[in-house]
Amino acid sequence: MYETLAMFIDGRWVQGGDGRSEEVLNPATGASLGRLPHASRADLDRSLDAARKGFKIWRGTNAYDRAKVMRKAAQLIRDRQEQISQILTLEEGKILAEARLEVGSTADIIEWMAEEGRRAYGRIIPGRAANIRQMAIKEPIGPCAAFTPWNFPGITPARKIAGALGAGCSLIIKASEETPGTCIAIVRAFADAGLPAGVLNLVFGVPNDISTYLIGSPVIRKISFTGSVPVGKHLAKMAAEGMKRATMELGGHSPVIVFDDVDPVKVADVAAAGKYRNAGQVCISPTRFFVHESNYKKFAERFTEIAKGLKLGNGLEASSQMGPMANERRVGAMEMFVGDAKAKGANVAAGGERHGNAGYFFRPTVLTDVPGDARVLNEEPFGPVAPIMPFKTFDEVIEKANALPFGLAAYAFTNSTKTATAVADAVESGMVGVNHLGISMPETPFGGIKDSGYGHEGGIEGLEAYLITKFVTQLGA
């Protein structure tokens, strides 16, 4: 059921040149899924040389033919959806229904960017004299490097692969070593779709070693990273030293503002479903719940009821409603957040502890009466822990929502058009969802501000990130 673990360099599936590897574990059981090869320095050099040669081939391929290859890869992913979904659940832990949705979205992202790549238009700028023609031309930036995390092993690599290839760039992607099989399956679809050798390369290894070597190479002209704020800042510095463009999709701590003019029970249903998706391991997960004091009690009671009723289990089992955390580190982090909040006076209304004696399960957790200095309100929890706090006034809640250095996503629920407009204008966030949580689609820009990063994936902005603008002015005879 699981993928054959290998790297993909210059059109060939290969094992590491020096024999280094690491074990990939199933988070639901702790059992080994296989050993993943690491890239040697020679492997990385081959991938860089392949990307350099692949870029010359791919940029010379017209956008129409590039789109055909990408659409075929997307269709192969759809054809293999069930197989890839099971691979994803085995290595990441999310329930199979969520994995299927992710794999479907992966194909949608690739297909959408394939079409958008056919529309990377330039423009003619009127000259100041009759014999002068002025043109702004869009060109691919060059070979790129991408680095992706473990929580969405299908969607996140797809955004970077599709953006780069749609624009005409080649790419070396280092996917997460903890969830490698899904990205391997995606790359396999591109290879089977007829993508020329060298255009897409996949490597694994010690993250800092790989990123330092690739970003430091003069071959690479742009990087894209999804992950934590500290690592993102480190990579951004390295990219800046080489004057290389960077897209940084970093951490978040999304406020959810529930105003007094909505049904708190209905909103709690929506909010809890979003909170416990992928066990809360989502960068745009709703994480700080600010509820108007008139709705606070009903909202908290309903949210707690949902949390207590969720069935935890192996994501491959049809009855499971929430799977395990992806690794042991996240379980320890949840214990830390809950312990800190309790010590500072918070009430644990639901969960707050490990579940079972195998795998990395943590119960869906609700914290109420959470003091402002609790770590869970100031650090990204990245897990199934939901702190719920009351508020009184608009200005008060906006100040709390904007208090952190994060600015990735924010949500608000209100039946007032005036309030909706006001909160969308006032919240400091790269993405804002009003009355729903659906802020991530292939055709819309995805990105944050402040410490949550810069640049976008998705939408026309996601393609633009891999293009340069060349200005040409031509004097006629």
N, C-alpha and C positions, 0 to 999 in steps of 0.2 A: 504494500500500500504506500510506503514511503519512497521518496525520490532516491536515485543514485547520487551520492554526494560527490561533486567534482567542481572544478573551475572551468571557465570557458574563455580561451585565449586564442585570438586569431582564427576563429572558426572551428576550433577543436576543443573537445572535452579532455581535460588534463588533471592529473594529480600534482601535488606540490613537488617542486624540484628537490627539496632537501628532506622530505619525509615528515615534516612537522604536521601535526593535526590536533584536533580537539573533539571531545565527545559532544553530541547533540542529544539533549534529554527531552523526554515527554513530560511536560509540567503536571499532567494529571496523575502520573504514576511514579515519576522519577526514574523510569527505565530509559536505557540508551536506545536511541533511534539509529545511530551510526556514528562514524568518525568523519569529520570534515577536514579536508586538506587545507594547509596554509600555503600562501604564496611565498616563494623564495625571492631574493633580490633579482635573480635572473628571470623568474616568472614575471615580476613587475616590469622589468625592462622589456620583455617580449610583449606585454600588454600595451606598454607605451608606444612601442614601435608599431604594433598592430593598429592602435588608435590613430596614429599619425598617417599610416597608409590608408586605413579605412576612411578617414576624413576626406582624403583626396577623391576616393571613389564615390562616397555618398554625397558630397557637395556637388559633384559632377553629374549626379543622377537627378533627373528633373523631378519636381515636386509631385507630379502626377504619378510617376512610377514609385516614388518613395511611399506615397499614400497607399498604393496597391499592396505593397509588402506589409505595411503596418496593419491594414485592414485584414489581411489574411492571418497575421499573427493574432489579432483580436478574435477572429472567428475560431482559430484553433484553441484559444483559451476557453471560449464558450463551449466548444465541443468537449473539452476536457474538464469542464467545470467541477463535476462531482469528484473526480480524482484529485484535482488541485485543492479543492475545499477540504478533503480529508487530510491531505498533506499539511495544510495550514493549521487545521485543528490539532493534529498530532503534535506539531512542534511549538505552537503558540498557546493553545489551550482554549480559545474562544469556542463557543458552541457552534455546531455545524451550520445552523441556520444563518448565523452571522458570517461564518466563513463563506457560505455560498453567495451571500450578498456582496461580500468584499471581492470575490473572484469575478462576479458579474460586473461590478464597478470597475475593476481592473481592465476588463475588455472594453468597457465604455470609454474610459480615459484614453486608451490607445487609439481607438477608432475616432474619437472626437478630435484629438490632436493631429491625427493623420489628415483629416479634412481641413483643419485650421492651417496646417503647413502648406496647403495649396493656395492659401490666401494671405501669404506674407507679402503684402503689397508695398511697393515704394510709392513715390509721387513725383510729379513734375511741378517745379516751382517756376512761375513766370520770371523771365529775366528782365533786366532793366534796359536791355537793348534788343533789337529784333534778331540779331545774329547770335545771341547767347541762349543756350539751352542748359537748364539747371535740373539736376535729378538727385533725389534721395533714394538710395538703393539699400535694400535689406539683404544682408549676407549672414550665413552661419558664423558664429564666433570662433569655432575651431574644436579640437578635441577637448572633452570635458571629463570631470571626475565627479562621482556622486557617492554619498555615504548615507545609508538608511538604517533605521532602528528595527526592533523586533516586534513592536506592537501591531503594526499593519504591514505584514511582510508581502502583501500583494499590491495594495493601493499605493503605498509610498514609493517603492521602486518604479511602478508603472508611471507615476507622475514625472519622474526624472527621465526615465527612458523615453517616454512619449514626447516630452518637451524637447529633448535633445535631438532625437531622430526626426521629429516633425520639422524642426528648423534646418536640418541638413548637417547636424554635428555628429561626430562619433563620440562614444562614451565608454569609460571604464567605471563600472559600478562595484562598490564594496558593500554588499548587503550584510545584514546582521549574521554573526556566526551562531547565534542562538536559534534563529529561524531561517536557515538557508534554503530549505527545500522548495519553498514557494517561489522565491526569485529564480532558482534554477529552472523550475517548470516554466516560468515566464520567458526566460532567455531561450529555453528549448523551443518554445513556440515561435520565437523570432527566427531561430536557426532553421526550423522546419518550414518557415514561410519563405525562405530564400534570401534572407538578409546577407549581404556580402560579408565575407570574412573580415574581421577587424573593426567593423562598425560598432559592434556591441561586445564588450568583454566583461567578464565577471570574475572577481577575485575575493579571497578571504584571507584573514590573518589577524595578527595583533592590531587592533584598530589604530593606535597611535603610530605604529611603525608604517602601516599602509598609507595612512593619510599624510604623514610627513613626507614620505618618499614621492607620492603622486603629486601632491600640491607643490612640492619643490621642483618638480620637473618642468623644464621650459616647454615641453610638449603640451601640457595642460593649460588651457586658456580660461576656463571657468570651472567653479565648483558649486555643488549643491549639497546641502547638509540638512538632515532632519534629526533632531536629538535635543540634548540638554543644553541649557544656557551656558554653563562653564565650558563645555567642549566646543560649542558653537563659537564662542568668543575666541577661543584658542585657534580654531581653524581659520576664522576671519582674519586674525593677525597674520597668519602664514600666507593667506591669499593676498593680503594687502602688500606684503613684502615683494610679491611678484607682480603687483598691479593687475591681479586677476579678479574678474567679476565673481561675485558670490551671491548665492541665494541661501538665506538662513531661516529655516522654519524651526523655531526653538520652543521652549516650554511655555505653558500657560497656566492660568488659575482662574477659570472663567466664572465671573459673577452671574447669578441668576436673580433678577429682581421681579418679585411677584407683588403687583400693586393691589389695592383694596377693591378694585372694580371687576375682579375676575372670580370664577368659581374655584376655590382653593383645592377642592378634591380633584377636579378634572385636570388642573394644572399639575398637581402632585403626581397624577398618573403619567403624564408626559415627561415630567422632570425625572422621576425615578427610573423610567425606562431608559432615558438617556444616560443617567448617572451610572447605572450598573451594566451598560453595554460594554462588552469586552472587559468585565470586572473593573470598570473605571479606568482602564489603561489606555486612555485616549487624550491626545493633547488638547482637543477642544471639548473635552468632557465638562458638563456643568459641575462646578466644584464648590462654589460658595453661594449658599442659598439665603438671600435676604427677602424676608416675607413681611408684608405690612402687618402691623400688630393686630389688626382686626381679622386677618386671615391666618395668623400664625398657628394657632392651636389646631384648627382643622387640617391645615396643610401638613403640619408635622405628624399628626396622628395618621393621616392617610399614607404619607411617605413611609412611616415606620411600619405600618401594616404590610405594605408591599415588600419592604426589605425583609421582614420576618417570613413572608410567604414564598420567597424565591427558593427554588430547588437547586442546590449546588450539585455538580457532578461532572464526570468526564464529558467533554464537549461532543464526543461521538455518540453519546446516548441520547435518544430522542426526548427523554423526559427532562433532561438538564436545561435549566434556565440561565445559569451562570456557571462558567467554567473556572478553572484555577487561575491564580496569578501566573505570570509567565516564568518566574524564577523565584528562588528562595530569597533573593535580596528584597523583592517587593513585599513579601510576607513580613520580613523583619521591619521594613519601613512602616507598614500599617500598624504593627504593634507599637512602634515608637510614637506615631502620631496619636493613637488612641491613649496610650499611657501618659503622654504629655498633656493632652486635653483633660483627662480625668484628674491628673494631679493639680491642674489649674482651676478645677471646679466644674467642668463640663459634665453633662449627664449622657450616659450611653443608653440610648433608647432602643437600639437594636444592634445585634452583632457584637463587634469589638474583639473577636478572637478567631483563632485558627479553626478550621473545620476538618475533621477526620484525622487519620494518622498516616496518610499516603498522599504524595503530591503536594502542591503549593496552594491549598485552598484557604481563603479567608472569608468569613461571613460578611454579607452585606451589612454595612454599619451606618447608623444614624447617630449623630451627636447633636444635642440641644444645649441651650444655655452656654454656648461656647464663648469664652472670654477673648477679647481682641488680641491678646498676646500669645494665644495658642499657636503652636507651629503649623497646625493643619490649616489655619487661616492665612498664613504668611509664606508657606512653602508649597510647591505643587505636590499634592498627595499622590497622584497617578495610581489610584486604586479605589476600591469600593467603599470609601468613607465619605459620608455626606454631612457636613456641618450646616445646621439651620439656625439662623438668627433673625430676630424681629427688627423692624425699623419703623419710624414714625413719619418722617418727612422726605420729600423728593431730594432736597439738597443734602440731607444726611446720608441717604443711601448712595447717591452719586459719589460723594466724598469717599465712602467706604469702598465702593466698586473700583474707583480709580487710585486707591491708596498704594497698590503694589506696583513693582516695576514691570509686571507682565502686561501684555496687551494683545493677546492672540484672538480670543473669542469672548463674547458677552451675550447674554440673553435677557429678554424682558417679556413680561406677560401683562397686558392691559387691554381693556376694551375701548380706551379713549385714543382717538387719532392724535389729539394734541399731546397726550402723554407719550405715545409711541414716538412721535417726531422729536419731542424734547429729549427723551432718553437716548435715542439713536444719535442725536447731535452731541450729547453731553458725555457719553461713555467713551473712554480712551481705549479703543480696540480696533484691530484690523478687520474684524468681522463681527456683525451684530445680527442676531436672530430675534425677531419680534413675534411672539405668539407661536413659535415653533423652533425646533432645534436643527432644521435642515439647512446648514450653511456650507456644506461641502459637496459640490457637484462638478463634473468635468468641465462644464462651460462657464463656471464662475471662478473669480480669483480667490486663491487661498493663501493667506499670509498675515503676519502680525506686525506690531509696532513695539517700540520701547525694547525691553530685554527679550521680547518674544521673536525678535529677528527683523529681517527686511527682505524685500523681494517677494515674488508670488509664484505659485504653481497653479495650473488650471487657468481656464479662460484665455483670452488673447494675451493677457499679461504673462501667462506661463510660457507661451511661445516666444514672446518678445525677449524674455530673459536669456534666450540662447541666440539672439540675433544682434548684429551690430548695424549701425546706420552709416553708410558711406555716401558722402556728398560728392557729386561729380558736376563740374561746370565746364561747358564746352563752347568754345568760340568758333563760330562757323567761318568759312572762307569768305 
